[in-house]
């Protein structure tokens, strides 16, 4: 497996996104619901992965 070359002006982020206690609680509720019913809860727009990733993008000057 080879290395991925960073495009000019872009930094790849590899570190995890820190979770708040509210996020941890919501994730626990979702897991408990799934275990109890076998169905997935739909997430509000603010909890989607894309919104979190968008806010963490860094660009070199």
C-alpha positions as CSV (number, residue, x, y, z in Angstrom):
1,X,0.0,0.0,0.0
2,X,1.4,3.4,-0.9
3,X,1.2,6.8,0.6
4,X,-1.4,9.4,-0.3
5,X,0.2,12.7,-1.5
6,X,-1.4,15.8,-0.2
7,X,-2.7,18.2,-2.9
8,X,-1.2,21.7,-2.8
9,X,-3.0,23.8,-0.2
10,X,-4.8,21.0,1.6
11,X,-4.0,19.3,5.0
12,X,-5.4,15.9,5.7
13,X,-6.8,15.6,9.2
14,X,-6.3,12.2,10.9
15,X,-7.1,13.1,14.5
16,X,-10.5,12.2,16.0
17,X,-13.2,14.8,16.6
18,X,-13.6,15.3,20.4
19,X,-17.0,14.5,21.6
20,X,-18.9,16.6,24.1
21,X,-20.8,14.9,27.0
22,X,-24.1,15.8,25.1
23,X,-22.8,13.9,22.0
24,X,-21.8,10.9,24.1
25,X,-25.2,10.8,25.7
26,X,-27.0,11.0,22.4
27,X,-24.9,8.2,20.9
28,X,-25.7,6.1,24.0
29,X,-29.4,6.7,23.5
30,X,-29.2,5.8,19.8
31,X,-27.3,2.5,20.6
32,X,-29.8,1.6,23.4
33,X,-32.8,2.3,21.0
34,X,-31.2,0.1,18.3
35,X,-30.5,-2.8,20.7
36,X,-34.1,-2.6,22.1
37,X,-36.0,-2.3,18.7
38,X,-33.5,-3.3,16.0
39,X,-34.4,-0.1,14.1
40,X,-32.2,2.9,13.5
41,X,-33.1,6.4,14.7
42,X,-32.9,9.2,12.1
43,X,-30.4,11.8,13.1
44,X,-31.1,15.6,12.9
45,X,-29.0,17.5,10.4
46,X,-26.7,18.8,13.1
47,X,-25.6,15.3,14.1
48,X,-24.6,14.1,10.6
49,X,-21.0,13.4,9.8
50,X,-20.8,15.9,6.9
51,X,-21.6,18.9,9.1
52,X,-18.9,17.9,11.6
53,X,-16.3,17.3,8.9
54,X,-17.1,20.6,7.1
55,X,-16.5,22.6,10.3
56,X,-13.0,21.0,10.7
57,X,-11.5,21.6,7.3
58,X,-8.2,23.3,7.4
59,X,-6.5,24.9,4.4
60,X,-2.9,26.1,4.3
61,X,-2.3,29.7,3.2
